[in-house]
Amino acid sequence: MNQFYEVRKSEFSVKNNLYEVAYSPHIHMDIEILHMRKGSQHLRIDGKSYLLKQGETAVIFPNIVHEYYKENISVSGVDEMLIICSKKFYGRFFPDMTDSFPLNPIIAKEELSPDAKYAFESISSSLSKNLQIAWTVIILSRILESVNLSQEIHAPIEDISFKIMKYIEEHFTEPITLESIANELCVAETYVSRVFSKKIKMNFRKYLGIVRAEYAANLLRMTDDKIITVAENSGFQSVSTFNRVFHDIYGMSPRDFRSNITKYTRAN
């Protein structure tokens, strides 16, 4: 199954999704918290599938492969809060959790503290950043009290595929190639190519396109930059290439994506 290293340039974000989302398997260095106000959401964390229901919360720690997906039947009446905190953000309030992960990433409705429940109902993408941060600190504090943590170092940290994905995360806006990655990691170009086909399960061009398109989608949501500026800032060499790659991944043009996204999502 395809997976990629999600690129996030902001250290903190709050989103309110009003529909069940689908997002390919990915990893990142952030802590991700999903709380279901209404409806349900299918997700897979570290290879295990869950159906997150109303009142339940999922917490995903750094370097854990996870994805959101849909079953054949569309779920209506969804209201979910998604909070993503980088190490730079949570490190101001909590100890380093890079090498930690919860033994059970799902917190049942009855196990969630009243403080956290109130915070999830109160937090909103329309609030000021200071209020979002205040509610998030309460939420994360209570969540850490509710989960049992393992201190094992998770496999992706030492894996060559993780090193490749990390390099791409840091250089995707540049004209990188298989050769430049191989030179950086001091391995053969053919070896890097095999890692993509055998471990990442897609070729280099497709993976790079997904990373750039995902970052471009964030720019389309969060800025009023022109399409050509978004393309350039995301590493695409031309608008035509940007349009083609973006459409292949999201099923619509960047312009249509920007026009339609506010109908379903409220983001900070």
Phi, psi and omega in degrees: 000139182294141173217156179211162179272115185285133181266124178229120181266346177261149183270354182199134178210150177231126180231148177241105179268133182253019178206158178290124186266160174232125183215129186300157177305132183206166175225158175200175183269009185262166167264131183241129182237125178239124179237131180267110173284319178215159175073204182212162182217129174277136175210160179229126182236120179054039176087355181252134184269143178222154168243105182278121185253173183307131179088349181267159184226138173248137176237127184242121184272169181303144174067022176256123178292130180210161179207158172246138182213166179244149169274182183296327181273126180287137180263127179253169178068036182268140174214105184231142177256127180242119180242129180234126184235124177282166178300324179299326179281301188290339179296344177284339186240336188226162177291165179297126181243020183301321184260016179250156170203146183287139177293328173230109186280359182252127177254119181293158181304315183285345180269348181280132184293153178303324179299314181294319178300315180295320180296318178297325179285334185268330183291144182207150177290346180269351179287163173295158181300321181298318179290322177301316180296317181299313179295322182293321178299319177297313182300310183293324177300314181290324179297316181296335175283341187261349184244148173267125185258141171259145181257014179293145175281124185283147188308318186301337184297322182262002185276142180297326178295324177295318180297321178295314180296322179294320179297318180295321178303322185275345187228013188294339178280354179262164178283066183283156181223171173302322181296317181293325177293315180299318179296320181294321184265000178059046176228171180285148179299322179295328178293317178299318179299319179294324178299319178297315184284325186267324187252316180276343172068030171198162180282166185300315183298318180294317180299313180298322178297321179295315180298313180294319181293322179296319177293319178299321179298321177296319178295321179296325179285321194259347183230170174253019181301148177295156182303318181296325178291318177300316179300312181295316182289343179264359176099000179282141184278342179206157179293324180297318177295318177302311181300317183293311182294317181298318180295321179299326184271316187257353177075014178201165179286159176303322180295316178293323178301312180297323182290324187268336191296326182291344178290332186245336190228139171246120183234154179288000000 
